[in-house]
Amino acid sequence: MRFVSVVLAALLLGLAVSGCQDPNSPAARPEMMFPGGGGGGGGGGGGGVSASVGVDIGIMVVTVRITAISQVNRVDWFGPYYVMNYDLYTPNTTPASTELKGSFGAGGGCANCWQWSYTFVTRGDAVISLSLYDDQSCCFNGMQPVTIVGSSSNVLLLLAGRTCGINGTVALVKLTAADACASYSFSTTGSGTGGTRSATVQGTVTLRSGLQYQSAMRQQVYQAYANLMGDLDVAASICYQRWQGEVADMQGQLLPLIAIGFGFASLGQGLAEGVLQNQFLVPAIEAADFMSHVRDYASHSVTFSAQSLFDCGDIHLLWWYLQQPVAPSGARQLRGAVSSVLNDLRVVLTDLPTGDRSKVTADFATQVTDVGAAVSGDGSLVQYLQSLASGTAPNPGVCLDCRSAASILVTKLFQPMYAELASDRGYVASTYQLLRP
């Protein structure tokens, strides 16, 4: 069983990530507003309250996702071997975000191809340039442009921070997004025929204020925490159901021994879009690391052992015991606090677009209390599980080997969670201090 914590560092005013740029991609970059597409309404300046952005700390975050690339017109015997170049930058903006340039391979086509988040100041604009090529280096033809917007191989998107507006050289379809001030999807196809390569590119682009972005990402994290604890409630029944199925499969076979064991087969990794860090406002804003949603599933393997079946049941039974009034209160406090924080985040995401700074400040004050309760509860739970695993705490007598189960729970789940919760406590406290009068 593995614990994976993913951190994508999204620094204020840009992502310092290097990439490769194809030599055939356009050298000149347009610095203008684009006609058509989706757009935002009127708004205020770079700080305070904007009619579109809501409560604003001077930061915007755009998340662009390429959901699919598919071929339309194929020219070569081999391939296509698609490569998409991306360039995210802030023209005529001071301070400017660090330019993000790079590329990713898409083979003969892809689904859920690529995603990134990019930060820039609210009073400025950002540009996203996406270009598609067919890598024919195998056949000495180099990078060949692929049309994706009429006769062009390039998609341009313009993000306007002040008005939370999105425009582009492609048709944009407005999406409903409660956690964003603007969100659109696009699907565009090149017109290339005959000897001209063409493809279809689909994607989404979402613009959020800094506080919207962080609240939306934190909501995903806390939902993962809640799901994790819910999964532990049903882990034993899952194991038993899998065990029954395996026995049924084997009944028709003549085997002297059927050894069926169950263990932690996977620890799923959830998608985090990034961590926003404010380098210019004091106090600094630092978000929590991102933890994944965990599910404990039984798996079939030739290395089955009875002990792994015991482990599965013991973890479930120990977790059940920790929910009871006779057990130390850490697990119950943690679970209740996580539920409270999830509700707090739903409230703040509703209040942020209104521009009511006093209400949003009060929302963060509530989060300070509830995240603190989660840290305290998880800390107590970790301390008890460590004592149980080491044998210094009395065995509750609800499982065959509670010490082993306690060791798994504390090292794989609740100790890493504690570090992330403590980091998030620092984030909400500094954000509250930033917002308060």
Residue pairs with C-beta under 8 A, 6 or more apart in sequence:
1 263
1 264
1 267
1 408
1 412
2 267
2 412
3 267
3 412
3 413
3 416
4 267
4 269
4 292
5 289
5 290
5 291
5 292
5 416
5 420
6 269
6 270
6 272
6 289
6 290
6 292
7 272
7 275
7 289
7 290
8 117
8 272
8 273
8 274
8 275
9 15
9 16
9 274
9 275
9 277
10 61
10 117
10 118
10 119
10 273
10 274
10 275
10 276
10 277
11 98
11 119
11 277
11 279
12 59
12 119
12 276
12 277
12 278
12 279
12 280
13 90
13 95
13 96
13 97
13 98
13 119
13 120
13 121
13 279
13 280
14 90
14 96
14 97
14 98
14 99
14 100
14 118
14 119
14 120
15 88
15 98
15 100
15 116
15 117
15 118
15 119
15 274
16 98
17 100
17 102
18 101
18 102
19 86
19 100
19 101
19 102
19 103
20 102
20 103
21 85
21 87
21 101
21 102
21 103
22 83
22 85
22 103
22 131
22 133
22 143
23 143
24 133
24 142
24 143
24 145
25 85
25 87
25 131
25 133
26 129
26 131
26 154
29 87
29 89
29 91
29 127
29 129
30 127
30 156
31 91
31 92
31 127
33 158
33 160
33 167
34 156
34 157
34 158
34 167
34 168
34 169
35 167
36 167
36 168
36 171
37 166
37 167
37 168
37 169
37 170
37 171
37 172
37 184
38 165
38 166
38 167
38 172
38 173
38 174
38 182
38 184
39 160
39 163
39 165
39 166
39 167
40 52
40 160
40 163
40 164
40 165
40 166
40 181
40 182
40 207
41 51
41 52
41 163
41 164
41 165
42 51
42 52
42 163
43 50
43 51
43 52
43 53
43 162
43 163
43 164
44 50
44 51
44 53
44 56
44 162
45 122
45 123
45 162
46 56
46 58
46 121
46 122
46 123
46 124
46 161
46 162
47 56
47 57
47 58
47 122
47 123
48 56
48 357
49 55
49 56
49 355
49 357
50 56
50 122
50 162
50 163
50 164
50 355
51 355
52 162
52 163
52 164
52 165
52 181
52 182
53 60
53 122
53 161
53 162
53 164
53 181
53 209
54 181
54 209
54 212
54 352
54 353
54 354
54 355
55 209
55 211
55 351
55 352
55 354
55 355
55 356
55 357
55 360
55 435
56 122
56 209
56 210
56 211
57 209
57 210
57 211
57 278
57 281
57 285
57 434
57 435
58 121
58 122
58 123
58 210
58 281
59 119
59 120
59 121
59 122
59 209
59 210
59 276
59 278
60 119
60 120
60 121
60 122
60 126
60 159
60 161
60 164
60 207
60 208
60 209
60 210
61 117
61 118
61 119
61 207
61 208
61 209
61 210
61 212
61 213
61 274
61 276
62 88
62 117
62 118
62 120
62 126
62 128
62 159
62 205
62 206
62 207
62 208
63 115
63 116
63 117
63 118
63 205
63 206
63 208
63 213
63 273
64 86
64 88
64 115
64 116
64 118
64 128
64 130
64 157
64 203
64 204
64 205
64 206
65 112
65 114
65 115
65 203
65 204
65 205
66 84
66 110
66 113
66 114
66 115
66 130
66 201
66 202
66 203
67 111
67 112
67 113
67 202
67 203
67 204
68 109
68 110
68 111
68 112
68 113
68 200
68 201
68 202
68 203
69 82
69 84
69 106
69 109
69 110
69 113
69 132
69 199
69 200
69 201
69 202
70 109
70 199
70 200
71 80
71 82
71 108
71 109
71 198
71 199
71 200
72 189
72 190
72 192
72 198
72 199
72 200
73 190
73 192
73 193
73 194
73 196
73 197
73 198
73 199
74 80
74 197
75 134
75 144
75 195
75 196
75 197
76 134
76 136
76 139
76 141
77 139
78 136
78 138
78 139
79 108
79 134
79 135
79 136
79 138
80 108
80 134
80 146
80 197
80 199
81 105
81 107
81 108
81 134
81 135
81 136
81 138
82 105
82 106
82 107
82 108
82 109
82 110
82 132
82 133
82 134
82 135
82 146
82 199
83 103
83 104
83 105
83 106
83 132
83 133
83 134
83 135
83 143
84 103
84 104
84 106
84 113
84 114
84 130
84 131
84 132
84 133
84 201
85 101
85 102
85 103
85 129
85 130
85 131
85 132
85 133
86 100
86 101
86 102
86 103
86 104
86 114
86 116
86 128
86 129
86 130
87 99
87 100
87 101
87 127
87 128
87 129
88 97
88 99
88 100
88 101
88 116
88 118
88 126
88 127
88 128
88 129
89 96
89 97
89 99
89 100
89 126
89 127
89 129
90 96
90 97
90 99
90 120
90 121
90 124
90 125
90 126
90 127
91 125
91 127
92 124
92 125
93 120
93 121
93 123
93 124
93 125
93 126
94 124
95 121
95 280
96 124
97 118
97 119
97 120
97 121
97 126
100 116
100 118
104 113
104 114
105 135
106 113
109 199
115 271
115 273
117 213
117 273
117 274
118 126
118 128
119 210
119 276
120 126
120 159
120 161
121 161
122 161
122 162
122 209
123 161
123 162
124 161
125 158
125 159
125 160
125 161
126 158
126 159
126 161
127 156
127 157
127 158
127 159
128 155
128 156
128 157
128 158
128 159
128 205
129 154
129 155
129 156
130 154
130 155
130 156
130 157
130 201
130 203
131 145
131 153
131 154
131 155
132 145
132 146
132 148
132 153
132 199
132 201
133 143
133 144
133 145
133 146
133 153
134 143
134 144
134 145
134 146
134 197
135 142
135 143
136 142
136 143
136 144
137 143
144 197
145 153
145 197
146 153
146 190
146 192
146 197
146 198
146 199
147 153
147 190
147 191
147 192
147 196
147 197
147 198
147 199
148 154
148 155
148 188
148 189
148 190
148 198
148 199
148 200
148 201
149 155
149 169
149 170
149 188
149 190
150 190
150 191
151 190
151 191
151 192
151 196
152 169
152 190
153 190
154 169
155 168
155 169
155 170
155 186
155 188
155 201
156 168
156 169
157 166
157 167
157 168
157 169
157 170
157 205
158 165
158 166
158 167
158 168
159 165
159 166
159 205
159 207
160 166
160 167
164 181
164 182
164 207
164 209
165 182
165 207
166 172
166 182
166 184
166 205
166 207
168 186
168 205
170 186
170 187
170 188
171 186
171 187
171 188
172 184
172 185
172 186
172 205
173 184
173 185
173 186
174 183
174 184
175 183
175 184
175 185
175 204
175 206
176 183
177 183
177 206
178 349
178 350
179 208
179 212
179 215
179 216
179 219
179 349
180 206
180 207
180 208
180 212
180 216
181 207
181 208
181 209
181 212
181 353
182 206
182 207
183 204
183 205
183 206
183 207
184 204
184 205
184 206
185 202
185 203
185 204
186 201
186 202
186 203
186 204
186 205
187 200
187 201
187 202
188 200
188 201
188 202
189 198
189 199
189 200
189 201
190 196
190 197
190 198
190 199
190 200
191 198
192 198
208 216
209 352
210 276
210 278
210 285
211 348
211 352
211 360
211 431
212 349
212 352
212 353
213 273
213 276
214 276
214 285
214 287
214 427
214 431
215 345
215 348
215 349
215 352
216 349
217 272
217 273
217 274
217 275
217 287
217 290
218 287
218 288
218 345
218 424
219 342
219 345
219 346
219 349
220 270
220 272
220 290
221 272
221 288
221 290
221 291
221 420
221 424
222 338
222 341
222 342
222 345
223 293
223 342
224 270
224 291
224 292
224 293
224 294
225 291
225 338
225 417
226 335
226 338
226 339
226 342
227 293
227 294
228 293
228 294
228 413
228 417
229 319
229 334
229 335
229 338
231 294
231 295
231 296
232 296
232 315
232 316
232 319
233 316
233 319
233 320
234 316
235 296
235 312
235 315
235 316
235 319
236 312
236 313
236 315
236 316
236 317
237 316
238 296
238 297
238 298
239 262
239 298
239 309
239 312
239 313
239 316
242 262
242 297
242 298
242 299
242 300
243 260
243 262
243 298
243 309
246 260
246 300
247 258
247 260
250 258
259 304
259 305
259 306
260 304
260 309
261 301
261 303
261 304
261 305
261 306
261 307
261 308
261 309
262 298
262 299
262 308
262 309
262 311
262 312
263 298
263 299
263 308
263 311
263 312
264 296
264 297
264 312
264 408
264 412
265 296
265 297
265 298
265 299
266 295
266 297
266 299
267 292
267 294
267 412
268 292
268 293
268 294
268 295
269 292
270 290
270 291
270 292
270 293
272 290
275 286
275 287
275 288
275 289
275 290
276 285
276 287
277 284
277 285
277 286
277 287
278 284
278 285
281 434
283 430
283 433
283 434
284 430
285 427
285 430
285 431
285 434
286 423
286 426
286 427
286 430
287 423
287 424
287 427
288 420
288 421
288 423
288 424
288 427
289 419
289 420
289 423
290 420
291 416
291 417
291 420
294 413
296 312
296 315
298 312
310 400
310 401
311 401
311 404
311 405
311 408
313 399
313 400
314 399
314 400
314 401
314 402
314 404
314 405
315 405
315 408
315 409
317 398
317 399
317 405
318 396
318 398
318 399
318 402
318 405
318 406
318 409
319 331
319 409
320 398
321 327
321 396
321 398
321 399
322 328
322 330
322 331
322 332
322 381
323 331
323 332
323 335
327 396
328 380
328 381
328 384
329 377
329 380
330 377
330 378
330 379
330 380
330 381
330 382
330 383
330 384
331 377
331 381
332 377
333 373
333 374
333 376
333 377
333 380
334 374
334 377
334 378
334 381
334 414
335 377
336 373
336 377
337 370
337 371
337 373
337 374
337 376
337 377
338 374
340 370
340 373
341 367
341 370
341 371
341 374
344 363
344 366
344 367
344 370
345 367
347 363
347 366
348 360
348 363
348 364
348 367
351 359
351 360
351 363
352 360
357 435
360 435
361 432
361 435
361 436
361 437
364 428
364 431
364 432
364 435
365 432
365 436
367 428
367 432
368 425
368 428
368 429
368 432
371 421
371 424
371 425
371 428
372 425
374 421
375 418
375 421
375 422
375 425
378 414
378 417
378 418
378 421
379 418
381 414
382 410
382 414
382 415
382 418
384 393
385 406
385 407
385 409
385 410
385 414
386 406
386 410
387 393
388 395
388 396
388 402
388 403
388 406
389 403
389 404
389 406
389 407
389 410
390 403
391 403
395 402
395 403
396 402
399 405
